[in-house]
């Protein structure tokens, strides 16, 4: 399990705000469930009881740290 540490400034403000609304917040526990074919996108993650599929751009803009 990992926790969201911060978001990266390369993503536009609207997408960053949307990730926050979905629950990608600093300190929120996050679990990486699986990756797409060849280890690429989409990347399936879980926050709380909700699962999300992220594009590589979105995933690269989320900094995580082990807990």
N, C-alpha and C positions, 0 to 999 in steps of 0.2 A: 504494500500500500504506500502511496505517495501522497504528498499534500501540495496543493497549488501554492507556489511561492509568490509569483508575480506574473504580469503579462508583459510581452515584448512590444516596444514602440513601433515595430515594422508593420503591424496590422492597422488598418484604418480605424478611426474612432467609432464608427457605427458597428463594425464587427466586434471590436473590443467591448463595447457596451452590451452587445447581444450576448457575448460569452459570459459576462458578469451576470446578466439577467437569468441565464440558464443555470447559474450556480458555480461557475468557474471563478471562485473568489479565493483570496489569499488565506491559507490555513485550512481550506476545505479538503477533507480526505478524498483522494482520487485513486482509482484502480485502473491500470491498463489491462484490458481484457484480451485483446488480440489485434493483430495487424492484417492488412489486406494481402493479396497474393504477392509473393516475392518480398514480404516484409514491408510493403509500402502502404499507401492509403487504400481504403479508409482505415483509421485507427479507432478501434472501439474502446471507449473508456466508460467508467461508471463513477458517478458522484451521488452519494446517498442511494436511493432506490432507482435512480434513473440512468439509463445507458444512452450514450451518444456516439455517433460516428463522425469523426473529425477528418477534414482534409489535412494534408501535410502542412499547408501554410498555417492553418489554425493551430495545429499541434505544435509546430515549431515556435509559435509565439506564446506558448504557455510554459513557464518555468516550473519545474517540480523538484521537490526535495524528499528524500527518504524520511520516513518517520518511524 
